[in-house]
Amino acid sequence: MMTAMAVSSLSVAHAQTTYAPTQITADAGATTAIDHWQMQDSAKAQQSGADISTTSFSTEGWYPVSGRATVMAGLLENGTYKNDVFYSDNLRAVQVPDASGNLFVTPWWYRASFTLPKDRTGMHTLLRTNGMIASADLWINGHLVADHAAVAGAYPVHTFDVTRWVHAGANVLAMRVHPGDPRKSLSMGWVDWNPTPPDNNMGPWRGVDIMRTGPVELSFPEVRSTLSLPDLAHATLTVKVSAANLDTMAHDAVITGTAAGVRLQQTIHLAPGQTQVVVFSPTTTPGLALDHPKIWWPVGMGDHPLYPLEMTAAVDGATSDRTTATFGIRSVSSSLTKQGYAQFFINGKPVLIRGGGWAPDMFLRDNPARMEAEFSYVLNLGLNAIRSEGKLENQRFYELADRNGIMILPGWECCDKWESAAKTGGAPWTAADEKVAAASMTSEANLLGNHPSVIGFLIGSDNAPPPHIAKMYVDALRAADWSLPIVSAAIDQATAEAGPSGMKMAGPYAWIPPAYWYADKLGGAFGFDSEVSAGADIPRMEDLVRMLSPREQEALWKYPEARQYHASADWSDFAVLTPFDTALAHRYGALTSLADYVAKAQLDNYDNVRAQFEAFNARMDAAKPATGVIYWMLNNAWPSLHWHLYDYFMNPAGAYFGAKKANELVHIQYSYDTKDIVLVNHALGDVHGLQATIRVRNLDGSVRYQKHLQGIDLSGNHTRLLTTLPTVAGLSPVYFIELDLTASDGKPISRNVYWLPTRPDVLDWPHSNWYLTPVTQYADLTSLKSLPAATSEIRATTQRERNNDVTTVTLSVPASSKAVALFQHVSIKLGARGELALPIRWNDNDVTLWPGESITLTARYASQGTATPVVEVSGWNVPTQSVPAAATQGTDH
């Protein structure tokens, strides 16, 4: 039997954590986040908000939680559940209420105390909610500030002037947060990515702030830039900020600041309660016409410089408010190809969007270090974009994207209340829903406006919004001075205001063979594919045993029809891995154990993910061009057997290294359809004098074809057909293509190895559906099982670089080895019996070498103390072995 989860009784008081009240600074313009709460179910705390928001109220038995905790995240912080909710189907038990009643269908209280300093005359205290799932009633010091009709929705930002209800010293904020249901409220749904969180993510997931300002408040600072094309020699900046008079008397305010080092100043007059948008342009401030500006480019195309913006409002000589932002100077546009697909241009240059679909933690837990590590993986993978389908993130996410040159395509999500009005039979929206949606769009536009990483917004996902809602979105964006592309949907649909989407969403989402991606139909490499992949991405063994019970592990390789909770919690088309498991057994041979299953899965995932990205690479210059591909997905919200380039544990596996190989900045690749050898250059600069070596090898390692080319020039942001492989006689049932690309001095640039069958996969195109194209003949790769054991020699050292360890591993296959060393995977443990070093960034991995060849790999990871790292190498036909990676002298600062 599966292990049942024990649920602690929520009626039993637990050990208390004592928090000091949040200290609010006296400075005008200061914003302080509520960084902790006391939380309790309203079924147990049945007092009124007026009582709970007084300083005398006792929170004995309440849960101390962090500032952005949802109810479920808060319970996890408190160790409420004795078993790991991510293991096996333990999460099911959380759905069962405790003995005292319903657990997640009643409102929950959040209570925080904060201390205000003594004020100078004219100071105001503001309360800002940054998004609430699903809604909340707010009280301060016994007074109702707003009810849940006014504070509703995951994304709207609401600001309330609470000056009349607060005082110097101790104050109390209480929120009664109402339950959410993504089918009934504009919150968050999870579709088939992972189970629905038991609490439906109810809570202040983006946090609550206390702000201090004088009589004039500044908000929504933004900079819009216009860039001269194509020379990029000039830019004009328009700076805007909203100034609001919070008083009942008129004020003159002096608005000053700097943008990109240019001084700004204007004096404005504000009537009582008036809000005015203050604008600075080259007309008013000539310095905002910049010569030779620093230009923001996506990663791989150039640098990503950012400029500061600082704004201050002064009233009667005293600072009233301050606000800051950063911005980048760049141009974004899009147009439709002849075939009707979206092509994005950055600074006038066409760019092939290569990205993945983003998923936060399923309990929306805020983890800055993890988010930074995930962006380091995006860079390491060679991707240049992330698509967010709902689950839209906070400022930190976009700041990381800005700094790292990662383009972001955010948009609303599918398959819940967000899309119900667009679907046949879907629940129509009420006037209250439309109000929340409009506020959501306005708030997101304000949040995203200064970020150069953001290149558009998708107002629909699997369906475009109905006409009046599409108009509402577009009107809200334009009112916020939105200058970027507005995309009607992630599917091939149009709206009157935004026009044709230029996107396709044609599948697949389940297993298909690598050759599929080179087709000219459905999900093949043409146009802009907004979400697509071959489905199952199997983690490595160490992660499977962390997420699956022994019975689930056995079913994974023995019973392809068995439902896996970590494939899909609901009875969807993805609850079983039958297409993947069937293909694995037919192509690589009958599955004999979990270890055998994992080994074959890694080989298949690498091959298939590499083919997906390489096919879009190959067609970026084609007559029917590929303009964008979003791998579905980049990551997981919980441990999953589906849809990721790296798993929840951040342990890179076959899919990761297949994507990393395909997305090299300068790359050599093989085309499954034409046998072309193609060079790809994703950088803007031309490269000259390249050398390429092409070998076709039989299973025994014998070279059946070889060609060496030199003096090769490759234009920036283009592909080049290098040569086409001829028909080679006498090939074994499985053969290899080995490609090496070097600089003129022999320095390695790109190395790529394919294992290919002489009997190919045959696709049954007429019987395709929305997620799968059947196969009538599977490729025969079973002779890979006949490879004798290969010999691999390992040398490894470690060097400290600031806070990181850098381990260098040289793999060599001696000339005396009996066979190719196929698909060698290298991992690093922190000590002989230690945990894996994760997160970790490799320059390459899952490598294949023939006798007489060697390769040097490097890995970078956070230093973990004095334990000597241990390098472990395993492979398809390489016995597992470990060696210490002893430290050498490095840079320790």
Secondary structure by P-SEA (a helix, b strand, c coil): ccbbbbbcccccccbbbbbccbbbbccccccccccbbbbbbccccccccccccccccccccbbbbcccccaaaaaaaacccccccccccccccccccccccccccbbbbbbbbbbbcccccbbbbbbbbccccccbbbbccccccccccccccccbbbbbbccccccccbbbbbbbbbbbbcccccccccccccccccccccccccbbbbbbbccccccccbbbbbbccccccbbbbbbbbbbbbcccbbbbbbbbbccccbbbbbbbbbccbbbbbbbbcccccccccccccccccccccccbbbbbbbbbbbccccccccccbbbbbbcccccccccbbbbbbccccccbbbbbbbbccccccccaaaaaaaaaaaaaacccbbbbccccccaaaaaaaaaabbbbbbbbbcccccccccccccccccaaaaaaaaaaaaaaaaacccccccccccccccccccaaaaaaaaaaaaaaccccccccccccccccccccccccccccccccccccccccccccccccccccccccccccaaaaaacccaaaaaacccccccccccccccccccccaaaaaaaaaaaccccccaaaaaaaaaaaaaaaaaaaaaaaaaaccccccccccccccccccccccccccccccccccaaaaaaaaaacccbbbbbcccccbbbbbcccccccbbbbbbbbbcccccccbbbbbccccccccccccccccccccccccbbbbbbbbbcccccccbbbbbbbbcbbbbbccccccccbbbbcccccccccccccbbbbbbbbbbbbcccbbbbbbbbbbcccccccccbbbbbbccccccccccccccccccccccccbbbbbbbbbccccccbbbbbbbcccccbbbbbbcccccccc
